[in-house]
Each structure stands twice: as structure tokens, then as C-alpha cells.
Amino acid sequence: MTQSRRWVATDFGGPEVLVEIAVELPAPGPGEVTVEVRAAGMNPADYKHFGSGQDPKLLPLSIGYEVAGVILALGPDTEIASCGGAVGDEVVVFQIFDGYSSALNAPAPDVFAKPSALSFAAAANLLLVGTTAAETLHVIDLFAGETVLVHGAAGAVGTSVVQQARLLGATVIGTASERDFDAVRGFGATPVRYGPGLEDRVREAATGGVDAAIDTVGVDEAIDVSLALVSDRRRIVSTAAFGRAPHNGFQTIGAANPTSGPFRAAARRTILDLAAQGKLTVPIGATFSLSDAPRAVEALQGQHPYGKLALVP
């Protein structure tokens, strides 16, 4: 048995519903890996998972979709997804549902060797946003030489979109607040300030026009400007504006799209390879102790430094 600390939601609501419990992990069975968590990635999907208005029969809910750590044990005749695997190896795990833990048992097909170029905190935040970003670029079928508008370019998914679009050879115009302009420029995109007059500012920045648009924020301004600038609505995709898509004819990705899950699972190896080559990075804004998970979730829901957040047991 392995002792673990784990955060669960005992009710629906905000950070106040989180409770830390003790868990005894059984020895891993065939096809399972026990991982000591060195960092748990944090994503808005975490707190949405236990948001108000859901079925109480689902409670209690474990939280956290991705972690990085070291292998404590492997089940009989078990290899991790990237082949091999031994006690002490550094790994990343995605997609799981109990990442806010000090240790966990994970399906071996979801465990991969950690890119050595990344810290544990960065590796724990790599795959959810990385595979989401890859899917947006796949959906709009972006090519080298084209110009793409990225709404929320300084956000977690937006930062990965910018990096991956630049690797494809595309020109990127990214909306952001002025305080994040340097970060957006640092990844090779041209920043433009969101707010009134956004369409004109994008037209000025994209002298050759905009071929496609990716929305990661879901506000009407982002959708309205995308519709005004991109002639082919099939080349507009949103990760958030689900209500408008049926009426305006653009695409959305996420849990409700049956192609999203399989695509992201298949894209994990590509994202890991890019990170291993130093071509894809994950800026970290702050780390929190695992024991401070409620405070970390509160920070995740509000304003926090540029970059991703991580829980460190």
C-alpha cells in the first residue's frame, strides 16, 4: 500500500468545498503505474468540474487532469505509453481525474516519459493546453505563410497556440492586455490590445488579411471580430463560445465534440516530442503547496501572474 493525500470536492461550489483526505493506494495491477506526484497541473477545467448546479450523486469528486512525477511501482508486465519504464523514472500523466494528490495509480497508456527540458511544474501543465492548442490548429487547417488571429494569446491555451502556429510557419496576431504584450512578442506573435476598436487594430496589424481565427476566451468581441475578418467560417474555431456556434456557423472543440477526446489522446506524443526538443515551453506563473489547494484554486479563478499555476506536494 502507498499512502496518499488527495483533495476532493464534497459539494458543488467554489474552493470552500474542497477537503483533503488520506487515501491508501493498492499495489498497481497489470496495466497500472503508481506515480509519486512532484507537481499537479492546474486548469480552469478543474474548478468547472465541481461548479454549482450539478447532480449531488456525483459527489465526492476528485480533481486534476494532469501531473508530473516519478514512478514508484509498475504493475506486472507493464510498460508506460512511451515504452519501458522503471522505478524512479520521471513521467507525465494525462488524462486522469485525481491529479490533486501526493501519489496516484494511473493507467499505463496515460503515462509518458517526462521531457528533461521541462521542470516538473511545467511538465505537469503541458498536455491539456498543448493538445487543445494542437486541435484548434488542426480544425482550422493552418498552413505556412498564412495569418491566424488568436484571441487570448497570453492565456494558457493561447500561449501554446502561438508557439505551435509559429512552428507551422504562420504569422500570428494575438489579442492580449498591454501588460502581457512582451510575453506575446516573446513567442513570435504581434500583440494587439483587446477592447473597443479591436477590429481596426487587427486590420492594421494584418496588412495581408486574416486567414483563420482561434478564440480561447469566448466573449462576443472575439467572435464578432473573427466573423468580420475571416471569410470562411469553417476556419474559425472556439474553445468557449459554444452558444453562438450553431447560429454563426463556426466550429467549437471540447467535451461536447466527439472528435476532441480521440484527437487529444493521439496528440500527446507530438506535444511531448516538441517539448523534448525545446520547441514548446510552458511559462509558470506561481506554484502552491498541495496543502494550499483551495487558495491555489482561488488564484486560478481570479487574477494571477502570467503563466500557469501548479500544486507541488
Helices and strands as residue ranges (DSSP letters): E 2-9, G 15-17, E 18-25, E 32-41, H 44-49, G 56-58, E 61-62, E 66-74, E 90-94, E 103-107, G 108-110, E 111-113, H 120-123, H 127-140, E 147-151, H 156-167, E 171-176, G 178-180, H 181-186, E 190-193, H 198-205, E 212-215, H 220-229, G 233-235, E 236-238, H 245-248, E 251-252, H 260-276, E 284-289, G 290-292, H 293-301, E 308-312
